[in-house]
Each structure stands twice: as structure tokens, then as C-alpha cells.
Amino acid sequence: MSVPQRGINQADELELAPGRERENLEGSIPDLASEGEIRAALEKAFDYRGDVTLTLKSGEKLEGYIFDRRSGAHLADSFVRLYPKGSSERISVSYADIAGLAFSGRDTAAGRSWEAWMKKYREKKAAGEKNVGLHPESLD
């Protein structure tokens, strides 16, 4: 019994598999009317690669980067953890204390897909630029 040979073209097709489509959240303010909306918004905030601003029920505003979340059975048992902007301190906030959420910071991952990177590379190469390489762009 012979094993079918995989051609180079098939390997190339696998290498060019489409990436995950990302929702543009930068500048958005999701509704937090229900428990489900709060949980969904905080999951998106966790995946977001920029700062968010949390408005607490006390009126206090916290701006920072969400690096962790702990989902419990109830909102009071669920927590989001963030680094406040300009600090290495870690703050833990209960989902139950959050009144509002805004995706306030620049999404550092926006436009930085592999496809976008390769497009820039091909454009530079087609324009005849020398020493063209795939180097990471600055996040600033």
C-alpha cells in the first residue's frame, strides 16, 4: 500500500491559512446592562492589546491594561486584574463593582497581522528596496 505524496503546493496552501478576524474595539464603549454583557465585554477587554478605562460604581475611573481575569459563578466572585497606566502595581476589581468599560487606549495589535506584514514586505521588494527584511515595527 502506498502513501500519497504531499506536494509542495499543498504545504504552501497550509502555510497561507487565513488568520482570525479581529473586531476593532478601539474607542468603543460596550453596553453593560446584563450579567452576560458584562462578562462578554470583560472577555474582550482581556483579549484587547491596549488600555481600557473601567468606571466603578463608586464613580472612580481606572485606566490600565487588563492582564488577567477570574470568572466565578456570580459577578461578585469574578475579578479582573489590571496594571494601572504608568504603574507596575496590580489591581484586582470585582465584576460586580464595574459600571462602565471603554476601550480607551490604542490597540497595539491592530493592523499587525501576518498578512499585513507580508504585504508591506512584498511592496518594498517590488519597489526595488535593498536589504528588505521582516523586522518588527515599534509599538509606539
GIFENBEL-V940764 format. One record per pair of residues at least 6 apart in sequence whose ideal C-beta (glycine too) atoms are under 8 Angstrom apart, sorted by sequence separation. I is the first residue (numbers start at 1). J is the second residue. D is the distance in whole Angstrom. If there is no record, write none. Layout:
i->I j->J d->D
i->I j->J d->D
This chain:
i->31 j->37 d->5
i->32 j->38 d->5
i->55 j->61 d->5
i->56 j->62 d->7
i->72 j->78 d->5
i->83 j->89 d->7
i->30 j->37 d->7
i->45 j->52 d->5
i->54 j->61 d->7
i->71 j->78 d->5
i->72 j->79 d->8
i->83 j->90 d->6
i->84 j->91 d->6
i->125 j->132 d->5
i->53 j->61 d->6
i->54 j->62 d->5
i->70 j->78 d->6
i->82 j->90 d->8
i->83 j->91 d->8
i->124 j->132 d->5
i->32 j->41 d->6
i->53 j->62 d->7
i->54 j->63 d->8
i->69 j->78 d->7
i->70 j->79 d->5
i->81 j->90 d->6
i->82 j->91 d->6
i->30 j->40 d->8
i->31 j->41 d->8
i->53 j->63 d->5
i->69 j->79 d->7
i->70 j->80 d->8
i->81 j->91 d->7
i->30 j->41 d->4
i->52 j->63 d->7
i->69 j->80 d->5
i->70 j->81 d->8
i->81 j->92 d->5
i->82 j->93 d->7
i->121 j->132 d->6
i->51 j->63 d->6
i->52 j->64 d->7
i->68 j->80 d->7
i->69 j->81 d->7
i->80 j->92 d->8
i->81 j->93 d->8
i->51 j->64 d->6
i->52 j->65 d->8
i->68 j->81 d->4
i->79 j->92 d->5
i->80 j->93 d->5
i->121 j->134 d->6
i->30 j->44 d->7
i->51 j->65 d->5
i->52 j->66 d->6
i->66 j->80 d->6
i->67 j->81 d->6
i->79 j->93 d->7
i->50 j->65 d->7
i->66 j->81 d->7
i->67 j->82 d->7
i->79 j->94 d->6
i->80 j->95 d->7
i->66 j->82 d->5
i->67 j->83 d->6
i->78 j->94 d->7
i->79 j->95 d->7
i->65 j->82 d->6
i->78 j->95 d->4
i->117 j->134 d->6
i->48 j->66 d->7
i->64 j->82 d->4
i->65 j->83 d->5
i->76 j->94 d->6
i->78 j->96 d->8
i->80 j->98 d->8
i->25 j->44 d->6
i->64 j->83 d->5
i->75 j->94 d->7
i->76 j->95 d->8
i->46 j->66 d->5
i->62 j->82 d->7
i->64 j->84 d->4
i->65 j->85 d->8
i->75 j->95 d->4
i->76 j->96 d->4
i->85 j->105 d->8
i->23 j->44 d->7
i->45 j->66 d->5
i->63 j->84 d->7
i->64 j->85 d->5
i->75 j->96 d->4
i->46 j->68 d->8
i->62 j->84 d->6
i->63 j->85 d->5
i->74 j->96 d->8
i->25 j->48 d->6
i->46 j->69 d->5
i->64 j->87 d->8
i->67 j->90 d->8
i->26 j->50 d->7
i->42 j->66 d->8
i->112 j->137 d->7
i->43 j->69 d->7
i->54 j->80 d->8
i->42 j->69 d->6
i->64 j->91 d->7
i->54 j->82 d->8
i->62 j->91 d->7
i->52 j->82 d->8
i->62 j->93 d->7
i->108 j->139 d->5
i->39 j->71 d->7
i->46 j->80 d->7
i->51 j->85 d->6
i->45 j->80 d->7
i->42 j->78 d->8
i->38 j->75 d->7
i->56 j->93 d->7
i->42 j->80 d->6
i->39 j->78 d->7
i->54 j->93 d->6
i->58 j->97 d->7
i->35 j->75 d->6
i->57 j->97 d->6
i->65 j->105 d->8
i->56 j->97 d->5
i->57 j->98 d->7
i->63 j->104 d->6
i->56 j->98 d->6
i->57 j->99 d->5
i->63 j->105 d->8
i->55 j->98 d->7
i->56 j->99 d->6
i->54 j->98 d->6
i->55 j->99 d->5
i->55 j->100 d->4
i->54 j->100 d->7
i->55 j->101 d->7
i->53 j->100 d->8
i->54 j->101 d->6
i->55 j->102 d->8
i->53 j->101 d->7
i->52 j->101 d->6
i->53 j->102 d->5
i->52 j->102 d->6
i->52 j->103 d->6
i->53 j->104 d->4
i->52 j->104 d->6
i->42 j->95 d->6
i->50 j->103 d->7
i->51 j->104 d->6
i->52 j->105 d->7
i->50 j->104 d->8
i->51 j->105 d->3
i->48 j->103 d->6
i->50 j->105 d->4
i->39 j->95 d->7
i->42 j->98 d->8
i->45 j->101 d->6
i->50 j->106 d->5
i->38 j->95 d->6
i->50 j->107 d->4
i->45 j->103 d->7
i->49 j->107 d->6
i->50 j->108 d->6
i->42 j->101 d->7
i->48 j->107 d->6
i->49 j->108 d->5
i->38 j->98 d->7
i->41 j->101 d->5
i->49 j->109 d->4
i->49 j->110 d->8
i->32 j->98 d->7
i->32 j->99 d->7
i->32 j->100 d->6
i->32 j->101 d->6
i->29 j->100 d->7
i->30 j->101 d->6
i->29 j->101 d->7
i->29 j->102 d->5
i->28 j->102 d->8
i->29 j->103 d->7
i->27 j->102 d->8
i->28 j->103 d->5
i->27 j->103 d->6
i->26 j->103 d->6
i->27 j->104 d->8
i->25 j->103 d->4
i->26 j->105 d->8
i->26 j->106 d->6
i->26 j->107 d->4
i->25 j->107 d->7
i->24 j->107 d->7
i->26 j->110 d->6
i->24 j->110 d->7
i->22 j->109 d->7
i->22 j->110 d->7
i->22 j->113 d->8
i->19 j->113 d->5
i->19 j->114 d->6
i->19 j->115 d->6
